[in-house]
Amino acid sequence: MKNQIHRHLKILFAAFTLWLLPALSNAQKQPDIPMPRGPVDLSETSNLIIFIVIPAIIIIVFLIFRNRIKRIREEKKERMNNEKKNKES
């Protein structure tokens, strides 16, 4: 009896999901948003800043902080190793 109820619930859930999925997919469409079809015009200052300058700054900052974090971790490991050696001595 429990097995049949469990099976019916699975079927009901699958049917409900298949029925609801197209509605959810259709709800994601936004018809009023313009869709650019051509390449980005880099002669405009705003496009140049948005697509070139800001990503370059983000990448540079990421690389700087990544190296800094690695250096801090290495220094912390060295300090811990030195403390262990001092305690053993």
Phi and psi restraints in degrees (value plus and minus 20) as a CYANA .aco file:
   2 LYS   PHI     -82.7   -42.7
   2 LYS   PSI     -57.7   -17.7
   3 ASN   PHI     -83.4   -43.4
   3 ASN   PSI     -60.1   -20.1
   4 GLN   PHI     -87.6   -47.6
   4 GLN   PSI     -61.2   -21.2
   5 ILE   PHI     -82.8   -42.8
   5 ILE   PSI     -62.8   -22.8
   6 HIS   PHI     -81.9   -41.9
   6 HIS   PSI     -62.4   -22.4
   7 ARG   PHI     -84.5   -44.5
   7 ARG   PSI     -63.8   -23.8
   8 HIS   PHI     -84.6   -44.6
   8 HIS   PSI     -58.3   -18.3
   9 LEU   PHI     -84.6   -44.6
   9 LEU   PSI     -59.3   -19.3
  10 LYS   PHI     -82.0   -42.0
  10 LYS   PSI     -65.4   -25.4
  11 ILE   PHI     -84.5   -44.5
  11 ILE   PSI     -63.4   -23.4
  12 LEU   PHI     -82.3   -42.3
  12 LEU   PSI     -63.4   -23.4
  13 PHE   PHI     -83.4   -43.4
  13 PHE   PSI     -63.2   -23.2
  14 ALA   PHI     -83.7   -43.7
  14 ALA   PSI     -62.9   -22.9
  15 ALA   PHI     -84.6   -44.6
  15 ALA   PSI     -63.5   -23.5
  16 PHE   PHI     -82.9   -42.9
  16 PHE   PSI     -61.7   -21.7
  17 THR   PHI     -84.1   -44.1
  17 THR   PSI     -65.7   -25.7
  18 LEU   PHI     -85.1   -45.1
  18 LEU   PSI     -51.1   -11.1
  19 TRP   PHI     -95.1   -55.1
  19 TRP   PSI     -55.7   -15.7
  20 LEU   PHI    -104.5   -64.5
  20 LEU   PSI     -47.0    -7.0
  21 LEU   PHI     -77.8   -37.8
  21 LEU   PSI     -67.1   -27.1
  22 PRO   PHI     -81.7   -41.7
  22 PRO   PSI     -55.7   -15.7
  23 ALA   PHI     -85.8   -45.8
  23 ALA   PSI     -61.0   -21.0
  24 LEU   PHI     -86.8   -46.8
  24 LEU   PSI     -59.5   -19.5
  25 SER   PHI     -85.4   -45.4
  25 SER   PSI     -61.4   -21.4
  26 ASN   PHI     -88.0   -48.0
  26 ASN   PSI     -50.5   -10.5
  27 ALA   PHI     -88.5   -48.5
  27 ALA   PSI     -39.1     0.9
  28 GLN   PHI     -98.7   -58.7
  28 GLN   PSI     -36.4     3.6
  29 LYS   PHI     -90.5   -50.5
  29 LYS   PSI     116.8   156.8
  30 GLN   PHI    -148.6  -108.6
  30 GLN   PSI      75.7   115.7
  31 PRO   PHI     -91.4   -51.4
  31 PRO   PSI     -40.1    -0.1
  32 ASP   PHI    -107.1   -67.1
  32 ASP   PSI     -24.1    15.9
  33 ILE   PHI    -106.4   -66.4
  33 ILE   PSI     106.9   146.9
  34 PRO   PHI     -88.9   -48.9
  34 PRO   PSI     123.6   163.6
  35 MET   PHI    -136.9   -96.9
  35 MET   PSI      85.0   125.0
  36 PRO   PHI     -88.1   -48.1
  36 PRO   PSI     118.1   158.1
  37 ARG   PHI    -130.6   -90.6
  37 ARG   PSI     -36.0     4.0
  38 GLY   PHI    -121.0   -81.0
  38 GLY   PSI     158.2   198.2
  39 PRO   PHI     -88.7   -48.7
  39 PRO   PSI     141.4   181.4
  40 VAL   PHI     -93.9   -53.9
  40 VAL   PSI     113.1   153.1
  41 ASP   PHI    -106.9   -66.9
  41 ASP   PSI      83.5   123.5
  42 LEU   PHI    -102.6   -62.6
  42 LEU   PSI     -18.3    21.7
  43 SER   PHI     -96.8   -56.8
  43 SER   PSI     -39.1     0.9
  44 GLU   PHI    -102.2   -62.2
  44 GLU   PSI     116.1   156.1
  45 THR   PHI     -82.6   -42.6
  45 THR   PSI     -60.5   -20.5
  46 SER   PHI     -83.9   -43.9
  46 SER   PSI     -61.9   -21.9
  47 ASN   PHI     -85.9   -45.9
  47 ASN   PSI     -58.7   -18.7
  48 LEU   PHI     -81.9   -41.9
  48 LEU   PSI     -63.9   -23.9
  49 ILE   PHI     -86.8   -46.8
  49 ILE   PSI     -65.4   -25.4
  50 ILE   PHI     -87.1   -47.1
  50 ILE   PSI     -63.2   -23.2
  51 PHE   PHI    -117.2   -77.2
  51 PHE   PSI     -35.2     4.8
  52 ILE   PHI    -139.2   -99.2
  52 ILE   PSI     -76.6   -36.6
  53 VAL   PHI     -88.7   -48.7
  53 VAL   PSI     -72.2   -32.2
  54 ILE   PHI     -82.0   -42.0
  54 ILE   PSI     -67.1   -27.1
  55 PRO   PHI     -81.4   -41.4
  55 PRO   PSI     -56.2   -16.2
  56 ALA   PHI     -84.4   -44.4
  56 ALA   PSI     -62.2   -22.2
  57 ILE   PHI     -83.1   -43.1
  57 ILE   PSI     -63.1   -23.1
  58 ILE   PHI     -81.3   -41.3
  58 ILE   PSI     -63.8   -23.8
  59 ILE   PHI     -84.8   -44.8
  59 ILE   PSI     -63.8   -23.8
  60 ILE   PHI     -83.0   -43.0
  60 ILE   PSI     -65.6   -25.6
  61 VAL   PHI     -82.6   -42.6
  61 VAL   PSI     -60.7   -20.7
  62 PHE   PHI     -80.6   -40.6
  62 PHE   PSI     -65.9   -25.9
  63 LEU   PHI     -84.8   -44.8
  63 LEU   PSI     -60.3   -20.3
  64 ILE   PHI     -83.2   -43.2
  64 ILE   PSI     -69.0   -29.0
  65 PHE   PHI     -89.4   -49.4
  65 PHE   PSI     -51.4   -11.4
  66 ARG   PHI     -84.1   -44.1
  66 ARG   PSI     -65.0   -25.0
  67 ASN   PHI     -84.3   -44.3
  67 ASN   PSI     -59.6   -19.6
  68 ARG   PHI     -84.5   -44.5
  68 ARG   PSI     -62.4   -22.4
  69 ILE   PHI     -85.1   -45.1
  69 ILE   PSI     -61.7   -21.7
  70 LYS   PHI     -80.2   -40.2
  70 LYS   PSI     -63.9   -23.9
  71 ARG   PHI     -83.1   -43.1
  71 ARG   PSI     -62.9   -22.9
  72 ILE   PHI     -83.6   -43.6
  72 ILE   PSI     -61.8   -21.8
  73 ARG   PHI     -83.2   -43.2
  73 ARG   PSI     -62.7   -22.7
  74 GLU   PHI     -83.1   -43.1
  74 GLU   PSI     -62.5   -22.5
  75 GLU   PHI     -83.5   -43.5
  75 GLU   PSI     -58.8   -18.8
  76 LYS   PHI     -85.4   -45.4
  76 LYS   PSI     -62.3   -22.3
  77 LYS   PHI     -82.8   -42.8
  77 LYS   PSI     -62.2   -22.2
  78 GLU   PHI     -82.9   -42.9
  78 GLU   PSI     -62.7   -22.7
  79 ARG   PHI     -81.7   -41.7
  79 ARG   PSI     -63.1   -23.1
  80 MET   PHI     -84.9   -44.9
  80 MET   PSI     -60.7   -20.7
  81 ASN   PHI     -84.9   -44.9
  81 ASN   PSI     -61.0   -21.0
  82 ASN   PHI     -84.5   -44.5
  82 ASN   PSI     -59.4   -19.4
  83 GLU   PHI     -85.2   -45.2
  83 GLU   PSI     -59.3   -19.3
  84 LYS   PHI     -84.7   -44.7
  84 LYS   PSI     -62.2   -22.2
  85 LYS   PHI     -85.0   -45.0
  85 LYS   PSI     -59.2   -19.2
  86 ASN   PHI     -86.8   -46.8
  86 ASN   PSI     -56.6   -16.6
  87 LYS   PHI     -90.0   -50.0
  87 LYS   PSI     -55.4   -15.4
  88 GLU   PHI     -91.8   -51.8
  88 GLU   PSI     -49.1    -9.1
